[in-house]
């Protein structure tokens, strides 16, 4: 996408479709199978949606902050695939030069390394972590609408764990 705002909206939509939709619909399916009412089904869906987006945002951060041994896969994978994730999109706000690299999908020699450097010099990782935190807070807000129970507490814990995982 040409426009920065459109690019970010597209990134979040893709994040939902890639990861969060599975979690959201799985949470909703459990509530349907448990014969819960429509309100609880919507809460379950929104909880899963928010946890799923946060999970993927953290995954995108780990692509820049973890080593191969820790992550279990090579770092900078998304850049090598030509994908601009949250840390890159936020870094682009500080380093407009990234726009050109994003538009050509990091395909020229040195693009991946240059983009990596821009992300490291920016607050893109921190902003993406903050955004993931916001999504987890919304997940916790949603699930907290349910009656207190050990299951609800476990789902709150899960949302918190999503933020602190390192692989």
Backbone as CSV, one residue per row, in Angstrom:
resi,resn,N_x,N_y,N_z,CA_x,CA_y,CA_z,C_x,C_y,C_z
1,UNK,0.835,-1.184,0.000,0.000,0.000,0.000,0.879,1.245,0.000
2,UNK,0.420,2.244,-0.697,1.162,3.494,-0.851,1.085,4.359,0.407
3,UNK,-0.103,4.491,0.979,-0.355,5.375,2.111,-0.028,4.654,3.423
4,UNK,0.660,5.358,4.339,1.070,4.737,5.606,-0.113,4.232,6.427
5,UNK,-1.180,5.023,6.502,-2.352,4.605,7.280,-3.013,3.386,6.662
6,UNK,-3.158,3.396,5.336,-3.738,2.240,4.644,-2.877,1.005,4.870
7,UNK,-1.574,1.207,4.837,-0.633,0.101,5.030,-0.817,-0.521,6.408
8,UNK,-0.994,0.319,7.432,-1.145,-0.201,8.786,-2.485,-0.908,8.952
9,UNK,-3.541,-0.330,8.379,-4.854,-0.974,8.424,-4.777,-2.339,7.740
10,UNK,-4.122,-2.389,6.585,-3.952,-3.647,5.852,-3.176,-4.658,6.702
11,UNK,-2.129,-4.210,7.366,-1.321,-5.077,8.233,-2.177,-5.677,9.349
12,UNK,-3.000,-4.849,9.998,-3.841,-5.360,11.084,-4.930,-6.297,10.563
13,UNK,-5.474,-6.001,9.382,-6.462,-6.908,8.777,-5.821,-8.248,8.450
14,UNK,-4.632,-8.194,7.895,-3.911,-9.428,7.557,-3.572,-10.206,8.831
15,UNK,-3.187,-9.492,9.870,-2.883,-10.121,11.156,-4.116,-10.830,11.695
16,UNK,-5.273,-10.187,11.574,-6.505,-10.844,12.018,-6.750,-12.104,11.205
17,UNK,-6.647,-11.999,9.903,-6.955,-13.143,9.043,-5.944,-14.272,9.209
18,UNK,-4.689,-13.919,9.476,-3.621,-14.926,9.573,-3.671,-15.698,10.893
19,UNK,-3.886,-14.994,11.987,-3.752,-15.596,13.313,-5.000,-15.428,14.168
20,UNK,-5.441,-14.210,14.291,-6.485,-13.894,15.267,-7.833,-14.510,14.922
21,UNK,-8.131,-14.670,13.637,-9.443,-15.236,13.278,-9.573,-16.669,13.783
22,UNK,-8.486,-17.418,13.734,-8.511,-18.796,14.236,-8.798,-18.808,15.737
23,UNK,-8.117,-17.952,16.469,-8.294,-17.918,17.917,-9.689,-17.383,18.271
24,UNK,-10.108,-16.322,17.585,-11.422,-15.731,17.860,-12.543,-16.729,17.600
25,UNK,-12.482,-17.376,16.458,-13.545,-18.327,16.119,-13.484,-19.589,16.974
26,UNK,-12.291,-19.981,17.396,-12.176,-21.127,18.308,-12.791,-20.804,19.660
27,UNK,-12.520,-19.608,20.160,-13.114,-19.198,21.437,-14.636,-19.146,21.328
28,UNK,-15.119,-18.598,20.236,-16.568,-18.520,20.042,-17.173,-19.926,19.932
29,UNK,-16.479,-20.814,19.207,-16.987,-22.181,19.039,-17.135,-22.881,20.390
30,UNK,-16.169,-22.684,21.269,-16.258,-23.293,22.599,-17.476,-22.760,23.340
31,UNK,-17.727,-21.454,23.212,-18.891,-20.889,23.910,-20.205,-21.395,23.306
32,UNK,-20.219,-21.621,22.005,-21.419,-22.178,21.359,-21.639,-23.614,21.832
33,UNK,-20.559,-24.403,21.840,-20.665,-25.798,22.277,-21.063,-25.897,23.751
34,UNK,-20.718,-24.842,24.515,-21.093,-24.808,25.928,-22.479,-24.232,26.163
35,UNK,-23.226,-24.050,25.053,-24.599,-23.516,25.133,-24.681,-22.154,25.826
36,UNK,-23.674,-21.322,25.595,-23.686,-19.973,26.171,-24.568,-19.057,25.330
37,UNK,-25.051,-17.993,25.953,-25.901,-17.055,25.222,-25.065,-16.192,24.259
38,UNK,-25.764,-15.421,23.440,-25.111,-14.613,22.404,-24.095,-13.618,22.984
39,UNK,-24.406,-13.043,24.137,-23.488,-12.080,24.746,-22.158,-12.743,25.105
40,UNK,-22.226,-13.924,25.687,-21.011,-14.654,26.059,-20.251,-15.080,24.801
41,UNK,-20.970,-15.481,23.777,-20.316,-15.844,22.513,-19.549,-14.656,21.938
42,UNK,-20.130,-13.478,22.009,-19.454,-12.278,21.493,-18.239,-11.921,22.349
43,UNK,-18.375,-12.055,23.650,-17.234,-11.817,24.546,-16.108,-12.788,24.220
44,UNK,-16.438,-14.055,24.043,-15.429,-15.070,23.710,-14.740,-14.724,22.394
45,UNK,-15.532,-14.343,21.408,-14.978,-13.978,20.099,-14.040,-12.771,20.226
46,UNK,-14.473,-11.733,20.930,-13.648,-10.525,21.075,-12.387,-10.804,21.890
47,UNK,-12.516,-11.648,22.892,-11.327,-12.054,23.659,-10.318,-12.718,22.717
48,UNK,-10.777,-13.697,21.953,-9.887,-14.413,21.036,-9.307,-13.515,19.964
49,UNK,-10.112,-12.617,19.435,-9.643,-11.668,18.417,-8.484,-10.830,18.963
50,UNK,-8.684,-10.283,20.163,-7.670,-9.404,20.741,-6.413,-10.152,21.161
51,UNK,-6.590,-11.320,21.761,-5.420,-12.135,22.124,-4.671,-12.565,20.854
52,UNK,-5.415,-12.924,19.820,-4.793,-13.366,18.572,-3.995,-12.278,17.890
53,UNK,-4.536,-11.069,17.868,-3.787,-9.959,17.267,-2.545,-9.664,18.102
54,UNK,-2.694,-9.645,19.414,-1.542,-9.419,20.290,-0.477,-10.492,20.081
55,UNK,-0.913,-11.744,19.973,0.016,-12.856,19.750,0.850,-12.611,18.486
56,UNK,0.186,-12.211,17.400,0.894,-11.992,16.149,1.799,-10.765,16.227
57,UNK,1.362,-9.719,16.910,2.213,-8.539,17.088,3.491,-8.912,17.834
58,UNK,3.346,-9.711,18.885,4.524,-10.166,19.638,5.407,-11.031,18.739
59,UNK,4.801,-11.876,17.927,5.566,-12.690,16.988,6.385,-11.799,16.042
60,UNK,5.784,-10.720,15.585,6.481,-9.800,14.690,7.630,-9.090,15.409
61,UNK,7.451,-8.803,16.686,8.529,-8.207,17.480,9.671,-9.205,17.646
62,UNK,9.317,-10.461,17.944,10.347,-11.482,18.162,11.215,-11.683,16.919
63,UNK,10.673,-11.405,15.753,11.444,-11.501,14.515,12.631,-10.535,14.526
64,UNK,12.545,-9.500,15.365,13.625,-8.506,15.469,14.410,-8.602,16.766
65,UNK,13.888,-9.293,17.767,14.534,-9.260,19.081,15.083,-10.605,19.550
66,UNK,14.712,-11.689,18.911,15.168,-13.012,19.343,16.250,-13.540,18.421
67,UNK,17.011,-14.480,18.944,18.008,-15.143,18.114,17.407,-16.442,17.561
68,UNK,18.083,-17.005,16.598,17.599,-18.220,15.932,17.350,-19.335,16.944
69,UNK,18.275,-19.520,17.891,18.146,-20.597,18.878,16.911,-20.414,19.752
70,UNK,16.641,-19.177,20.131,15.505,-18.885,20.992,14.190,-19.010,20.239
71,UNK,14.150,-18.466,19.030,12.914,-18.383,18.260,12.576,-19.704,17.577
72,UNK,13.604,-20.475,17.237,13.366,-21.734,16.544,13.196,-21.570,15.041
73,UNK,13.384,-20.355,14.561,13.328,-20.072,13.124,14.245,-18.877,12.874
74,UNK,14.680,-18.691,11.630,15.578,-17.570,11.355,14.923,-16.229,11.661
75,UNK,15.743,-15.258,12.067,15.221,-13.910,12.298,15.118,-13.167,10.969
76,UNK,14.399,-12.072,10.978,14.166,-11.234,9.782,13.445,-12.007,8.675
77,UNK,12.750,-13.051,9.048,12.044,-13.874,8.060,11.033,-13.059,7.265
78,UNK,10.261,-12.232,7.968,9.238,-11.440,7.285,9.858,-10.461,6.293
79,UNK,10.949,-9.809,6.696,11.633,-8.893,5.770,12.097,-9.643,4.525
80,UNK,12.663,-10.811,4.732,13.155,-11.611,3.597,12.026,-12.061,2.687
81,UNK,10.814,-12.152,3.251,9.637,-12.501,2.444,8.990,-11.266,1.811
82,UNK,9.557,-10.092,2.102,9.022,-8.855,1.542,7.873,-8.269,2.336
83,UNK,7.715,-8.703,3.585,6.590,-8.264,4.410,7.000,-7.170,5.393
84,UNK,6.216,-6.107,5.427,6.424,-5.028,6.390,5.480,-5.255,7.563
85,UNK,6.033,-5.617,8.703,5.241,-5.876,9.902,5.246,-4.630,10.799
86,UNK,4.591,-4.736,11.943,4.461,-3.604,12.854,5.744,-2.855,13.145
87,UNK,6.812,-3.529,13.556,8.041,-2.787,13.850,8.552,-1.970,12.658
88,UNK,8.416,-2.501,11.462,8.860,-1.777,10.256,7.937,-0.602,9.979
89,UNK,6.639,-0.826,10.096,5.681,0.244,9.814,5.837,1.393,10.810
90,UNK,6.054,1.080,12.063,6.305,2.133,13.048,7.644,2.818,12.775
91,UNK,8.662,2.044,12.422,9.976,2.631,12.120,9.896,3.586,10.941
92,UNK,9.007,3.310,10.021,8.837,4.159,8.837,8.411,5.578,9.220
93,UNK,7.761,5.714,10.344,7.365,7.044,10.815,8.592,7.871,11.190
94,UNK,9.641,7.227,11.666,10.874,7.912,12.032,11.868,7.955,10.878
95,UNK,11.803,6.972,10.020,12.721,6.869,8.888,11.914,6.731,7.605
96,UNK,11.476,7.865,7.032,10.650,7.825,5.816,11.335,7.113,4.646
97,UNK,12.664,6.977,4.709,13.402,6.263,3.660,12.927,4.811,3.544
98,UNK,12.389,4.294,4.620,11.882,2.920,4.616,10.740,2.734,3.620
99,UNK,10.015,3.800,3.344,8.880,3.729,2.424,9.285,3.107,1.088
100,UNK,10.397,3.553,0.550,10.876,3.030,-0.741,11.176,1.540,-0.640
101,UNK,11.817,1.128,0.453,12.148,-0.286,0.642,10.887,-1.130,0.781
102,UNK,9.908,-0.595,1.502,8.632,-1.304,1.679,7.939,-1.478,0.329
103,UNK,7.909,-0.400,-0.456,7.210,-0.444,-1.740,7.816,-1.474,-2.686
104,UNK,9.135,-1.667,-2.591,9.753,-2.689,-3.462,9.931,-4.015,-2.727
105,UNK,9.271,-4.125,-1.571,9.218,-5.364,-0.796,10.607,-5.899,-0.418
106,UNK,11.502,-4.955,-0.104,12.842,-5.286,0.370,13.582,-6.195,-0.614
107,UNK,13.374,-5.965,-1.906,13.894,-6.869,-2.935,15.270,-6.488,-3.473
108,UNK,15.701,-5.256,-3.280,17.021,-4.843,-3.791,18.110,-5.296,-2.822
109,UNK,19.307,-5.477,-3.361,20.442,-5.867,-2.519,20.600,-4.873,-1.369
110,UNK,20.712,-5.389,-0.168,20.926,-4.565,1.008,19.648,-4.043,1.660
111,UNK,18.497,-4.218,1.003,17.243,-3.705,1.563,16.912,-4.324,2.914
112,UNK,17.051,-5.630,3.026,16.715,-6.310,4.277,17.608,-5.799,5.404
113,UNK,18.902,-5.710,5.146,19.832,-5.227,6.176,19.545,-3.773,6.546
114,UNK,19.255,-2.952,5.547,18.959,-1.539,5.800,17.680,-1.399,6.622
115,UNK,16.648,-2.136,6.257,15.393,-2.087,7.001,15.615,-2.557,8.441
116,UNK,16.397,-3.621,8.586,16.724,-4.142,9.923,17.364,-3.040,10.771
117,UNK,18.315,-2.321,10.183,18.998,-1.251,10.906,18.034,-0.132,11.303
118,UNK,17.175,0.252,10.379,16.202,1.298,10.691,15.310,0.875,11.856
119,UNK,14.862,-0.355,11.849,14.007,-0.840,12.935,14.777,-0.809,14.251
120,UNK,16.027,-1.237,14.233,16.843,-1.253,15.455,17.075,0.158,15.994
121,UNK,17.181,1.144,15.106,17.436,2.529,15.515,16.157,3.281,15.890
122,UNK,15.027,2.691,15.615,13.745,3.359,15.853,13.108,2.835,17.135
123,UNK,11.914,3.347,17.410,11.138,2.789,18.519,10.028,1.882,17.993
124,UNK,10.221,1.332,16.789,9.223,0.465,16.166,8.898,-0.772,16.977
125,UNK,9.922,-1.380,17.569,9.700,-2.571,18.401,8.897,-2.190,19.642
126,UNK,9.287,-1.091,20.284,8.587,-0.660,21.494,7.141,-0.289,21.183
127,UNK,6.908,0.401,20.069,5.540,0.782,19.719,4.684,-0.447,19.413
128,UNK,5.288,-1.435,18.779,4.554,-2.670,18.484,4.238,-3.412,19.779
129,UNK,5.177,-3.427,20.710,4.925,-4.038,22.025,3.795,-3.311,22.746
130,UNK,3.794,-2.000,22.666,2.744,-1.212,23.301,1.378,-1.547,22.682
131,UNK,1.352,-1.659,21.357,0.111,-2.006,20.678,-0.371,-3.397,21.098
132,UNK,0.552,-4.353,21.193,0.199,-5.699,21.658,-0.377,-5.628,23.070
133,UNK,0.229,-4.797,23.911,-0.265,-4.611,25.279,-1.700,-4.075,25.263
134,UNK,-1.977,-3.129,24.375,-3.326,-2.563,24.265,-4.340,-3.645,23.883
135,UNK,-3.966,-4.500,22.926,-4.865,-5.581,22.522,-5.081,-6.572,23.669
136,UNK,-4.039,-6.877,24.426,-4.205,-7.786,25.565,-5.076,-7.155,26.637
137,UNK,-4.930,-5.870,26.861,-5.772,-5.182,27.838,-7.243,-5.249,27.422
138,UNK,-7.489,-5.107,26.122,-8.869,-5.208,25.637,-9.385,-6.631,25.797
139,UNK,-8.546,-7.621,25.562,-8.954,-9.017,25.765,-9.331,-9.243,27.227
140,UNK,-8.514,-8.724,28.112,-8.779,-8.875,29.554,-10.060,-8.130,29.935
141,UNK,-10.262,-6.957,29.371,-11.489,-6.199,29.636,-12.712,-6.996,29.198
142,UNK,-12.603,-7.596,28.015,-13.728,-8.382,27.497,-14.022,-9.581,28.400
143,UNK,-13.004,-10.372,28.684,-13.232,-11.617,29.435,-13.617,-11.317,30.890
144,UNK,-13.232,-10.148,31.379,-13.582,-9.763,32.754,-15.063,-9.457,32.909
145,UNK,-15.782,-9.368,31.797,-17.237,-9.175,31.864,-17.948,-10.450,32.318
146,UNK,-17.257,-11.584,32.229,-17.850,-12.847,32.663,-17.755,-12.974,34.182
147,UNK,-18.580,-13.845,34.746,-18.550,-14.082,36.188,-17.174,-14.627,36.575
148,UNK,-16.677,-14.223,37.744,-15.390,-14.755,38.208,-15.411,-16.285,38.264
149,UNK,-14.320,-16.870,37.805,-14.178,-18.327,37.841,-12.709,-18.658,37.606
150,UNK,-12.306,-19.870,37.945,-10.923,-20.284,37.649,-10.628,-20.242,36.140
151,UNK,-11.643,-20.555,35.331,-11.458,-20.541,33.877,-11.228,-19.120,33.374
152,UNK,-12.012,-18.185,33.868,-11.838,-16.787,33.487,-10.454,-16.295,33.911
153,UNK,-10.046,-16.645,35.119,-8.713,-16.242,35.604,-7.608,-16.824,34.728
154,UNK,-7.801,-18.054,34.282,-6.806,-18.688,33.407,-6.720,-17.950,32.066
155,UNK,-7.861,-17.503,31.551,-7.854,-16.752,30.287,-7.192,-15.387,30.462
156,UNK,-7.365,-14.783,31.610,-6.668,-13.521,31.894,-5.166,-13.768,31.938
157,UNK,-4.764,-14.835,32.619,-3.340,-15.200,32.678,-2.775,-15.458,31.285
158,UNK,-3.540,-16.143,30.461,-3.099,-16.434,29.100,-2.824,-15.142,28.331
159,UNK,-3.715,-14.176,28.470,-3.510,-12.898,27.777,-2.219,-12.232,28.268
160,UNK,-1.928,-12.347,29.534,-0.695,-11.764,30.074,0.545,-12.509,29.589
161,UNK,0.442,-13.819,29.470,1.563,-14.640,28.998,1.914,-14.324,27.548
162,UNK,0.913,-14.013,26.749,1.147,-13.671,25.342,2.177,-12.550,25.235
163,UNK,2.110,-11.592,26.153,3.013,-10.427,26.103,4.435,-10.751,26.506
164,UNK,4.617,-11.784,27.311,5.950,-12.050,27.865,6.653,-13.238,27.216
165,UNK,6.016,-13.844,26.234,6.647,-15.016,25.611,7.895,-14.593,24.846
166,UNK,8.836,-15.515,24.711,10.066,-15.195,23.972,10.331,-16.167,22.834
167,UNK,9.324,-16.957,22.499,9.421,-17.822,21.316,8.046,-18.188,20.833
